[in-house]
Amino acid sequence: MRENYMVDMERGCGLALLLAIAAIAAACASDSNNICQWHGEVPKMQRRIIDISHAYRHDLPVWDSSTPLGSPVHLQHSFANGSLFNLSELKMGCHTGTHVDAPSHFLQEAYEEGLDVNSLDLEILNGLVLLVDTPREENITAHTMEKLNIPFGVERVLFRTLNSDRRLMWRTNFESSFSGFTKDGAQWLVDHTSIKLVGLDYLSVATYEEAAETHRILLRKQGIILLEGLDLDDIEVGIYVLHCLPMRLINAEGSPIRCILTK
Amino acid sequence: MRENYMVDMERGCGLALLLAIAAIAAACASDSNNICQWHGEVPKMQRRIIDISHAYRHDLPVWDSSTPLGSPVHLQHSFANGSLFNLSELKMGCHTGTHVDAPSHFLQEAYEEGLDVNSLDLEILNGLVLLVDTPREENITAHTMEKLNIPFGVERVLFRTLNSDRRLMWRTNFESSFSGFTKDGAQWLVDHTSIKLVGLDYLSVATYEEAAETHRILLRKQGIILLEGLDLDDIEVGIYVLHCLPMRLINAEGSPIRCILTK
């Protein structure tokens, strides 16, 4: 059954541990083959955390602007000014750098229903994820999606595109020629996959030219969460555990988000 | 060995799964006792995500203020105003609601060294955590810490205090009589435990009266990360997996943070 192709390793972890203990005990109890020569402590597997969020650097590109971000934090109290502590204020657009879109970003009916970033499902934002490389010569069209052949059952996919090769998130100027989903690519995803979370490596999952309509196609299907501005450089394609935690901003249609992968 | 008392279940998860598969195979191969009557699919264990972050509600209390937060997001573009999308700006203090302190908050030398929230160690912010209830009649003093008897080897502890019973994070006015660490409680923690992350259920881990010096004691020991304003209501004490992801704010001495527990 293709739907069961990916075992949710994280959810099964506690169970796996119990099974391991029980089964090792069982194997040792009936150890006629002397297979049970394992002594000593369980070695710790080194879990590796990979940060796929960009820092809010002053030179981070900003959507449709030739002026980069600058600093989003400003000291209001400081030792330098005689205070007993440093204390900053934060001021930035909700769609700056690595961020998440809520349905209310492009759908007024969703805005009115309160489908803000605070309503995004943590069960979708956290779990197994597939990182794929897209063909470099094209946007993510229906044809591209068909070629990528993402198995049904996969719920979270990060698409690494030509944007990473071009290091667009490291340029100070916004670059409208970035790669992203076309309308028909988005429609194909909605119609033919079980994907509930899409991540991309520039400031929009949708191409510049078709941004509004493509977003609407993806956001209209309840539950598709869009991660934008991810840092996917220098990571092997494959399956990871994704943890993505946005701010609980009530009424906001977007939020800065920190995302990590563990392997 | 008390240091090895807590096995890092998350890091050991992949290994546990492999061990489970290998050991089940071994047990089945030598299944003279017919213990291996297990057929069919691995059942999915239901992982439960518990959100321990407060939403940025308009009525959230603000440090030392009788005026609550209000809305930190403001629409700049909206359908209502003829735009093709909604787009908000975010403006708030870096220590609002559920947030994390960096060493640079109370230590000028740390500020100069660049020990900002972007430098906080994701390995500490993510991993096994112990949730404890503190005695309700006292602040967290050296004596309290001694009584709590937190095993050496435990690196992350969330302290639920009288603040949760009093529902202080649900009051609009700041309440300076909240419970927290005293100086000697902080010093005891630094001297006698292996704790690298401390979480508390009001806007400061330290009492109002001793806030500055207590913070300095905790922040001075490299690596102690302070989570403040957590929502620890209605959770059983015990061991969980903690995931905490702050914003990558360069030069900021604090950041909003989203924290979840999984069980």
Interface residues (C-beta under 8 A of the other chain):
Chain A: N4 V7 D8 M9 E10 R11 G12 C13 G14 L15 A16 L17 L19 A20 A23 I24 A26 A27 A29 S30 D31 S32 N33 I35 C36 E41 V42 P43 K44 M45 Q46 R47 I49 D51 S53 H54 A55 Y56 R57 H58 S71 P72 V73 Q76 F79 L84 F85 N86 L87 S88 E89 L90 K91 M92 G93 C94 H95 T98 S104 H105 F106 Q108 Y111 N118 L122 E123 N126 A212 H215 H243 C244 L245 P246 M247 R248 L249 I250 N251 A252 E253 G254 S255 P256 R258 C259 I260 T262
Chain B: N4 V7 D8 M9 E10 R11 G12 C13 G14 L15 A16 L17 L19 A20 A23 I24 A26 A27 A29 S30 D31 S32 N33 I35 C36 E41 V42 P43 K44 M45 Q46 R47 I49 D51 S53 H54 A55 Y56 R57 H58 S71 P72 V73 Q76 F79 L84 F85 N86 L87 S88 E89 L90 K91 M92 G93 C94 H95 G97 T98 S104 H105 F106 Q108 Y111 N118 L122 E123 N126 A212 H215 H243 C244 L245 P246 M247 R248 L249 I250 N251 A252 E253 G254 S255 P256 R258 C259 I260 T262
